[in-house]
Amino acid sequence: MFKSLQFRPSGLRLNTENESNTHKYKIVGFSVIMMAVAGYYQNFFGNAVYRSGQLQAEAMGNLKPFNKFWTKYDIQEDDVRKTAGKYY
């Protein structure tokens, strides 16, 4: 099994010459698909970082209000305040 995994130049040449063209096309197609997926994720993440930086800069300049981050504990505490009449 490991005889076909030769990493000497002559062994690599023998392996690639004996490969069928359909197998070569599958490898190239898979690499193109992976390149497209990686590019999409890199573009999405880059845009997300850019948008968050823009919103943060606007919030720091008092052009936009900061959004309060609500957790389930904040909501429960808010409900307790409302029912106790101590909403402040």
CYANA upper distance limits for C-alpha pairs under 8 A (distance plus 0.5 A):
  1 MET  CA      5 LEU  CA      8.28
  2 PHE  CA      6 GLN  CA      8.20
  4 SER  CA     11 GLY  CA      8.46
  4 SER  CA     15 ASN  CA      7.54
  5 LEU  CA     11 GLY  CA      8.46
  6 GLN  CA     11 GLY  CA      5.58
  6 GLN  CA     12 LEU  CA      6.67
  7 PHE  CA     11 GLY  CA      6.66
  7 PHE  CA     12 LEU  CA      6.38
  8 ARG  CA     12 LEU  CA      6.63
  9 PRO  CA     13 ARG  CA      6.64
 10 SER  CA     14 LEU  CA      6.82
 11 GLY  CA     15 ASN  CA      6.72
 12 LEU  CA     16 THR  CA      6.67
 13 ARG  CA     17 GLU  CA      6.53
 14 LEU  CA     18 ASN  CA      6.76
 15 ASN  CA     19 GLU  CA      6.93
 19 GLU  CA     23 HIS  CA      7.15
 19 GLU  CA     24 LYS  CA      7.63
 20 SER  CA     24 LYS  CA      7.09
 21 ASN  CA     25 TYR  CA      6.63
 22 THR  CA     26 LYS  CA      6.67
 23 HIS  CA     27 ILE  CA      6.84
 24 LYS  CA     28 VAL  CA      6.78
 25 TYR  CA     29 GLY  CA      6.42
 26 LYS  CA     30 PHE  CA      6.51
 27 ILE  CA     31 SER  CA      6.72
 28 VAL  CA     32 VAL  CA      6.72
 29 GLY  CA     33 ILE  CA      6.72
 30 PHE  CA     34 MET  CA      6.63
 31 SER  CA     35 MET  CA      6.54
 32 VAL  CA     36 ALA  CA      6.74
 33 ILE  CA     37 VAL  CA      6.74
 34 MET  CA     38 ALA  CA      6.54
 35 MET  CA     39 GLY  CA      6.57
 36 ALA  CA     40 TYR  CA      6.63
 37 VAL  CA     41 TYR  CA      6.79
 38 ALA  CA     42 GLN  CA      6.58
 39 GLY  CA     43 ASN  CA      6.51
 40 TYR  CA     44 PHE  CA      6.59
 41 TYR  CA     45 PHE  CA      6.57
 42 GLN  CA     46 GLY  CA      6.51
 43 ASN  CA     47 ASN  CA      6.65
 44 PHE  CA     48 ALA  CA      6.66
 45 PHE  CA     49 VAL  CA      6.67
 46 GLY  CA     50 TYR  CA      6.67
 47 ASN  CA     51 ARG  CA      6.55
 48 ALA  CA     52 SER  CA      6.60
 49 VAL  CA     53 GLY  CA      6.62
 50 TYR  CA     54 GLN  CA      6.75
 51 ARG  CA     55 LEU  CA      6.70
 52 SER  CA     56 GLN  CA      6.49
 53 GLY  CA     57 ALA  CA      6.59
 54 GLN  CA     58 GLU  CA      6.78
 55 LEU  CA     59 ALA  CA      6.62
 55 LEU  CA     64 LYS  CA      8.27
 56 GLN  CA     60 MET  CA      6.60
 57 ALA  CA     61 GLY  CA      6.70
 58 GLU  CA     62 ASN  CA      6.82
 58 GLU  CA     63 LEU  CA      5.62
 58 GLU  CA     64 LYS  CA      6.16
 59 ALA  CA     63 LEU  CA      6.23
 59 ALA  CA     64 LYS  CA      5.19
 59 ALA  CA     65 PRO  CA      6.21
 59 ALA  CA     66 PHE  CA      6.43
 70 TRP  CA     74 ASP  CA      6.39
 70 TRP  CA     75 ILE  CA      7.33
 71 THR  CA     75 ILE  CA      7.00
 72 LYS  CA     76 GLN  CA      6.76
 73 TYR  CA     77 GLU  CA      6.61
 74 ASP  CA     78 ASP  CA      6.53
 75 ILE  CA     79 ASP  CA      6.70
 76 GLN  CA     80 VAL  CA      6.79
 77 GLU  CA     81 ARG  CA      6.77
 78 ASP  CA     82 LYS  CA      6.77
 78 ASP  CA     87 TYR  CA      8.18
 79 ASP  CA     83 THR  CA      6.75
 80 VAL  CA     84 ALA  CA      6.54
 81 ARG  CA     85 GLY  CA      6.55
 81 ARG  CA     86 LYS  CA      5.51
 81 ARG  CA     87 TYR  CA      5.55
 81 ARG  CA     88 TYR  CA      8.45
 82 LYS  CA     86 LYS  CA      6.78
 82 LYS  CA     87 TYR  CA      5.90
